[in-house]
Amino acid sequence: MGYQQHETAIVDEGARIGDNSRVWHFVHVCGGAVIGEGVSLGQNVFVGNRVVVGDKCKIQNNVSLYDNVTLEEGVFCGPSMVFTNVYNPRSLIERKNEYRDTLVRKGATLGANCTIVCGVTIGRYAFIGAGAVVNTDVPDYALCVGVPARQIGWMSEYGEKLDLPVSGGGMAVCSSSGERYELSGSVCTRIE
């Protein structure tokens, strides 16, 4: 076993977990899950059968990754944030054939207690504030907050707010990394 597993964690047969990953207290990983290298699954995390977690993701305490959730490399899931996989659930009506895919792209941050409604894509290095409810796609580098979530700015790959309007044009430099970014319309890109 190339990963660390706490004695209270349950990893079902068939689950694939990459080297140098850590599976902490009271975690349950279902047999169909695919988890990359260097991943941290905090206390009380649940990972469903049809879930893919990329390398170097950090899943904080009390997060459930239900079927049809995919996290690319380096995604941060804050404590007690929520994913869903059925848009209109009813206890008396089975809708497992209606699961909607949720994709969280490379480097995105999902703040504590935020909710990601199924069927959306969170863009690369986007930043979702604590407690936000996301029900539409989020662009790369976007900073979104509120209920429902609305975009209020842009974030660098380093995790610093960029001095750019929500839309229009302009250039900005990350104050911590020196990386340069350009805004054109409603698309922000890093300039190499």
Helices and strands as residue ranges (DSSP letters): E 4-5, E 10-11, E 16-17, E 22-23, E 28-29, E 34-35, E 40-41, E 46-47, E 51-53, E 58-59, E 64-65, E 69-71, E 76-77, E 82-83, G 96-98, E 102-104, E 109-110, E 115-116, E 121-122, E 127-128, E 133-134, E 142-145, E 150-154, E 168-173, E 180-185, E 187-191
